[in-house]
């Protein structure tokens, strides 16, 4: 019982410290935290160049950074270039799309009024009481929708155009990553000299396990999101959908949303195509949606659980509890918390048995 109480106190204190560090310290040290993640991320590639290809440590680190940063830069540049073209085109034609939407809704409204007039008097009176005083006019709704959409598009364009403001962050992180990766052994020796045994080595073990698990978890999420994005992008191109890249990116981002995922975009889009009479395209979109959902459901639990080394049930419970306590970010924070507990237990910092 004493060991249990001690373990519980350590967990609560550790959680509080982690929250405070994440809330106040992490934003200040963001470039160096990113550099630490990149160091762990590149470590297998650095070891490959150093051990298999017999590169010196400095050359191995430089080559690994060139592969990671260069490859990422090329992909991001290509995506942003195409995205700007589609966004500019969409922004220019947005009023036309709003006008078409308004025409369709007016047609549906006239049909709804016919059904409404055929309803019994008590039902129509009840409906009138509920909508009295509310601004449900079509012009009002579409006006707000157009304003919101335009704001989002402008914000996205501004975000893309402000990419140079992140250059300083990338430069600092890149330099820090190089020195952390190159002098990893020196930094570890320094830590072990400063922190007395056995705590120094145990802390290193915990940090190593947590970082590798976090990287594996992020990698798993990115694999799922990238898979959804690529399936959607290729599928939309094949069926001739407009703004394929924009929609694929939106659906890929929506894939992170708990419970809803790609359905939050696909289902309204499919319903709209059926309403507007484009049945053939709606069917094609439905088939694409089914493929994306089936592939994701088959791979999600397996990929995430295998990547972070947790049982699928533990992963599911931690994601659900995190969602209830912290919202959408809890879906990621929940499993990370369980990973941290597991790493502390493996290092002997926590005692699970009396």
Secondary structure, 3 states (H helix, E strand, C coil): CHHHHHHHHHHHHHHHHHHHHHHHHCCCCHHHHHHHHHHHHHHHHHHHHHHHCCCCHHHHHHHHHHHHHHHHHHHHHHHHHHHHHHHHHHHHHHHHHHHHHHHHHHHHHHHHHHHHHCCCHHHHHHHHHHHCCCCCCHHHHHHHHHHHHHHHHHHHHHHHHCHHHHHHHHHHHHHHHHHHHHCHHHHHHHHHHHCCCCHHHHHHHHHHHHHHHHHHHHHHHHHHHHHHHHHHHHHHHHHCCCCHHHHHHHHHHHCCCCCCCCHHHHHHHHHHHHHCCCHHHHHHHHHHHHHHHHHHHHHHHHHHHHHHCCCHHHHHHHHHHHHHHHHHHHHHHHHHHHHHHHHHHHCCCCCCCC
